Amino acid sequence: PLYIVENALGRCQQERENAEFLIETKKSLITIIQQGYESMNNPDEEIILTNEVIFPSPRRILEHDVQLHTAAIERQKVLLEDILSSNIANDFMERISSSS
């Protein structure tokens, strides 16, 4: 009957559209991966994806991370200096030395 053929044709059309979508998605992923590899060769160039999403250059990302870690270390240093200069630290050190 005709409706069986129409259903089969509809399913085939849907499968074709799904396959075309998957092919385009895989092509986009390949392009993104290629851009990532190319950016490794030029660490100062920002990465622009096919969907126009822009990532900073690898060097800028690294510099930002270094700044964050440096700031965190500086904060810890200040806290330690405050603790060591406080009476609490002095009292603690006296207790340790007197118990020995």
Wavefront OBJ file of the C-alpha trace (Angstrom):
o trace
v 0.000 0.000 0.000
v 0.905 3.605 -0.599
v 1.068 4.718 3.066
v 3.795 2.124 3.805
v 5.898 3.520 0.970
v 5.214 7.099 2.135
v 6.246 6.221 5.718
v 9.398 4.528 4.466
v 10.209 7.560 2.306
v 9.612 9.857 5.271
v 11.962 7.817 7.455
v 14.596 7.797 4.709
v 14.311 11.574 4.374
v 14.660 11.984 8.149
v 17.711 9.690 8.191
v 19.252 11.682 5.364
v 18.704 14.966 7.230
v 20.177 13.444 10.398
v 23.214 12.201 8.471
v 23.723 15.618 6.843
v 23.509 17.290 10.251
v 26.072 14.881 11.701
v 28.403 15.469 8.748
v 28.205 19.249 9.208
v 28.743 18.900 12.964
v 31.811 16.724 12.421
v 33.177 19.180 9.854
v 32.769 21.991 12.399
v 34.556 19.957 15.059
v 37.416 19.200 12.674
v 37.730 22.915 11.906
v 37.760 23.775 15.623
v 40.449 21.156 16.297
v 42.541 22.412 13.382
v 42.265 25.976 14.711
v 43.391 24.737 18.114
v 46.467 23.076 16.641
v 47.256 26.153 14.571
v 46.963 28.378 17.634
v 49.570 26.250 19.387
v 52.021 27.353 16.709
v 51.148 31.011 17.275
v 50.586 31.568 21.009
v 49.791 35.271 20.520
v 46.836 34.787 18.168
v 43.330 34.605 19.600
v 41.171 31.643 18.620
v 38.008 32.417 16.664
v 35.674 29.467 16.259
v 33.386 28.934 13.301
v 30.404 30.000 15.423
v 32.226 33.319 16.055
v 33.099 32.509 19.668
v 36.432 34.179 20.441
v 38.947 32.805 22.941
v 41.974 34.782 24.083
v 45.362 33.727 22.787
v 47.072 30.880 24.655
v 49.716 33.342 25.880
v 47.035 35.688 27.313
v 45.341 32.765 29.050
v 48.666 31.711 30.575
v 49.514 35.280 31.629
v 46.098 35.619 33.275
v 46.613 32.364 35.192
v 50.061 33.508 36.338
v 48.591 36.818 37.551
v 45.875 35.002 39.507
v 48.361 32.636 41.148
v 50.778 35.465 41.926
v 47.978 37.475 43.544
v 46.923 34.452 45.609
v 50.505 33.915 46.792
v 50.805 37.595 47.724
v 47.564 37.401 49.740
v 48.854 34.327 51.575
v 52.163 36.079 52.248
v 50.375 39.094 53.749
v 48.209 36.836 55.911
v 51.248 34.935 57.147
v 53.074 38.156 57.947
v 50.033 39.409 59.858
v 49.806 36.167 61.809
v 53.519 36.110 62.594
v 53.499 39.714 63.745
v 50.463 39.249 65.972
v 50.491 38.403 69.663
v 48.696 35.143 68.930
v 51.688 33.838 67.005
v 54.083 35.015 69.712
v 52.023 33.337 72.440
v 51.858 30.144 70.410
v 55.623 30.116 69.822
v 56.269 30.739 73.538
v 54.017 27.815 74.478
v 55.823 25.545 72.057
v 59.254 26.535 73.330
v 58.245 26.301 77.005
v 56.734 22.832 76.588
v 59.964 21.452 75.119
l 1 2 3 4 5 6 7 8 9 10 11 12 13 14 15 16 17 18 19 20 21 22 23 24 25 26 27 28 29 30 31 32 33 34 35 36 37 38 39 40 41 42 43 44 45 46 47 48 49 50 51 52 53 54 55 56 57 58 59 60 61 62 63 64 65 66 67 68 69 70 71 72 73 74 75 76 77 78 79 80 81 82 83 84 85 86 87 88 89 90 91 92 93 94 95 96 97 98 99 100
